[in-house]
Amino acid sequence: MTIIPRINMRRTLLIARRDFLGYVKTWGFWLSFFLPFILIIAGAVIGIAAATFNFDVTPTRYETILDKTGVHAQALRDSHEDRLKEREKDAILALKAFGVLPEGEVEKIEKIYEQQGLDGVKSHVINNTPITKEQLDKTTSRISSDLIFIDPPADTLDGLQAYLREEKLVTVDGEEVKLNGALIISPPRTAKDGEAYVQYWSQNFNHTRVKSMAEDYFKERAETTYLNEGGLNRRDLKIASRIEPYQTFDPTKAQGADKDSQAVTASDKLPYYVAGILSGILWLTVFSGSYMLLTSMLEEKLNKLLEMMLASTRFSEIIFGKLIGVAAITLLAMSPYILSGIFGVIGYIAFGTDSEIVNGLINSFSIKMVVFFLVYLILGYLFYGAFFIALGALSQSMQDAQTLTTPITIILTLMVWIVPYGISNPDSPILTFASIFPLSAPFAALVRLPSDPPLWELILSSGFLALLTIGVIALASRIFRFGVLSGSGAKVVTDWFKRKILRKKQRKSCKA
Amino acid sequence: MIQYPLTLKNVSKRFGGKAAVEGVSFEIGSGEIVGFLGPNGAGKTTSIRMSLGLISPDEGQVKLFGETPGANAFGRIGFLPEERGLYKKQTARESIAHMARLNGMAGKLAFKLADELLDKYGLSEAKRKKNKDMSKGMAQKVQLLSAIAHDPEFYILDEPFSGLDPVNQQVLESIVREIADRGRTILFSTHVMEHAERLCDRIILMNGGRKVFDGSTEEALNTAPRRMVLASEAANLTDLVTPFVKDIETRKDGALMLTLKDEAEAHSVLETCVEKKIKLTRFEPRPPTLHEAFVALVGDDVRADMQLTPETSADEGMT
């Protein structure tokens, strides 16, 4: 008996076709296929509609500060204004992602903001970049209108209650609006209260923006007071603690004329993250594919059609047919994301403005990475898929299937941990072992690839996985035959195990 | 040229130490229609599964078309298992075409054939219907058509009549006759003796995993006890017929059901009655049934498992 199962490709593909169409012809499949597009389109439509009809998605909140100390109200409002300016500046900097801010502009803008404030930044951007005034105003306008502080409509908390309960409305620019919240600042009751006793009143008590703004304000004031007592000030502290992030260097990197030539850049780091993402895609494919195979097998068994099919096809053809069919479904289901990824990467390499990211992407998709990704994707899917098929053949119900798959599901779930661990510890012995151990090899070996492990380790790992995959398929074929024809559930596996394996061992030990 | 599409030689199979089939040997000749009879648990399904290579015998030898059962026989066999079903989301024509294609038929031809078969057997309306929406009878017909669409040389039908209503049983019988008319070989298992009696050239009786009879239907019927119904107003009728019978039972209508001794003849009973001037109101020699033959061969303990024919049902009037 040969361990490599013989298959007739025509029959195998016919089984694959049926399985594929069985899923694809359901509305549920197409719903889940198109759902991301539907959500993207819906989001875009809502966004365009909101912009066209000036519909405020996050309506303006009107808040007030009732300051019984007479010290903090204006300072708090000034602090709010500063925060708004900071956010407007960040929104301008975010335009870099769309490629409209030329390189080097980020640093310039930060400097101008520090020296000349937001107005300086705005005039610099309008005069020195392709961004027009209209575009700039559009970018920043929403930020300044989402929270407005108004003067307190009443002098006491009791007086404010009616507004906070919406029994009365406040008038702002001739328009009647509701008061969303009120910050009540009173003199401290005890030393524990610090500089003031602060309450925040609002029907929407989960809203934290004004509350945290007040907390930051009073914290900053306390720090300033503390520094002043020691003859220091916040500005000096800020300057003193502004340390450039430590730079990382890679000794294996080629040394150039530049003193920073061995410094680690985004281009060096990117391959690790890409490997992590590819490992994640592989995991997702294996996980979703395996469960699809399990349910497909169970459905097949419950449909009671297998015995009839077995007079026309080999067990191995049914197994391979299912593996191919479900692989096609999984690929089709993931194709929008895979294609978006491929076009995104190619597009960025061709037209991207950040040269470091372009180089990083080129390094990430080396021939070695692509080849081994495909090898591990195929082997990992076949290995786990055959396993789940065998378990599906042994199950009589979904409950049976869940019981049988629990151990393997735990192992698969543990693999999620491998990716972040592997990115930060590519040379760990745990990862080396995991990249050779067949259950974890597909995921761990991929994460190790950017750190350039010895080729023999990769060949050993994939060869070992290939051998085990053949073994699992052969075993699955036998379990499948047994499970289908016995028509029995998980209990039969244990009985069979006791009968066939344990007795054989007993007989051997008796002979010995 | 292979004479025997199927040969079993001293085949045995055990499950967990319990013998499901023990030392069974038989051959199925080309063009034969063989009834594979026996009560539940007789070893019919296990023998069929071994014949197809779905399970291996523990002992003995199985040859299908002269070879160990396997891929060589794919496409030459039409198999309808006892436990059968359909893909719920497929339509009837897709189901038939799928199986036909698996058995080697080209795609377009398979769909064309599926349409023809569905039209022929009154299932035109089911063509585009999903299997899950079909009645049980319709689904069973589709299952059968799926198994036979590729027109194989050898048909193995495991309990094909089970679960079918009388009308559909007639349809199925006609399908089997059509197949037989084309010279194909058919082996079908059943515990409905009436079908076997009507359709088979030969029957193989199984009981407790062993073959208890293998021969023509006529030979099988000859093993059944000869019975007759006798009725008269004479009080001494029972005494008069006692020398001729093994057993006498009184029916609900007062008539006697006689089981004749091996050497006794029905006409001897009649002659004696005439001699003794007994006025008979009823004299009916009963033709033997396969059910009776089976009971005679394996004993009365399996009676409950065997489905009674309408003819034997009438005998249930006995007290």
HADDOCK unambig.tbl for C-alpha pairs under 7 A between the chains (distance, minus, plus):
assign (segid A and resid 11 and name CA) (segid B and resid 102 and name CA) 5.63 0.50 0.50
assign (segid A and resid 14 and name CA) (segid B and resid 102 and name CA) 6.89 0.50 0.50
assign (segid A and resid 22 and name CA) (segid B and resid 89 and name CA) 6.87 0.50 0.50
assign (segid A and resid 303 and name CA) (segid B and resid 85 and name CA) 5.10 0.50 0.50
assign (segid A and resid 303 and name CA) (segid B and resid 86 and name CA) 5.84 0.50 0.50
assign (segid A and resid 303 and name CA) (segid B and resid 87 and name CA) 6.20 0.50 0.50
assign (segid A and resid 304 and name CA) (segid B and resid 83 and name CA) 6.11 0.50 0.50
assign (segid A and resid 304 and name CA) (segid B and resid 84 and name CA) 4.91 0.50 0.50
assign (segid A and resid 304 and name CA) (segid B and resid 85 and name CA) 4.69 0.50 0.50
assign (segid A and resid 305 and name CA) (segid B and resid 84 and name CA) 5.58 0.50 0.50
assign (segid A and resid 305 and name CA) (segid B and resid 85 and name CA) 5.00 0.50 0.50
assign (segid A and resid 305 and name CA) (segid B and resid 86 and name CA) 5.87 0.50 0.50
assign (segid A and resid 307 and name CA) (segid B and resid 81 and name CA) 6.54 0.50 0.50
assign (segid A and resid 308 and name CA) (segid B and resid 79 and name CA) 6.02 0.50 0.50
assign (segid A and resid 308 and name CA) (segid B and resid 80 and name CA) 6.05 0.50 0.50
assign (segid A and resid 308 and name CA) (segid B and resid 81 and name CA) 5.96 0.50 0.50
assign (segid A and resid 311 and name CA) (segid B and resid 52 and name CA) 6.54 0.50 0.50
assign (segid A and resid 311 and name CA) (segid B and resid 74 and name CA) 6.41 0.50 0.50
assign (segid A and resid 311 and name CA) (segid B and resid 79 and name CA) 6.37 0.50 0.50
assign (segid A and resid 312 and name CA) (segid B and resid 74 and name CA) 4.72 0.50 0.50
assign (segid A and resid 312 and name CA) (segid B and resid 75 and name CA) 6.18 0.50 0.50
assign (segid A and resid 312 and name CA) (segid B and resid 102 and name CA) 6.36 0.50 0.50
assign (segid A and resid 312 and name CA) (segid B and resid 103 and name CA) 5.79 0.50 0.50
assign (segid A and resid 313 and name CA) (segid B and resid 74 and name CA) 6.84 0.50 0.50
assign (segid A and resid 314 and name CA) (segid B and resid 71 and name CA) 6.89 0.50 0.50
